[in-house]
Amino acid sequence: MSTVEKVRIALEAVARAPVPAEDDASLFDAGVIDSFGLMEFIGELERQFGVKVPDEELTPRKFETIAKVAAWFDARKRG
């Protein structure tokens, strides 16, 4: 399963609106998550990937789109 697919699964578990088909669509603008939902989303991602997201990384800008989230976790896998 690809990183994007795993991110979508985690997102669907906490989504407040339909998840956009486009990986670069803003999850906040689409109403899928808000600042409170971001914390829930991060928890799901941490469970899905087995990686702890450091507090200093918890900014909406870094987790705004599925593509950005997948890139963040892919970067952690490599190194």
Secondary structure, DSSP 8 states (H G I E B T S, - for coil): --HHHHHHHHHHHH-SS---SSTTS-TTTTTS--HHHHHHHHHHHHHHHT----GGG--GGGGSSHHHHHHHHHHHHH-
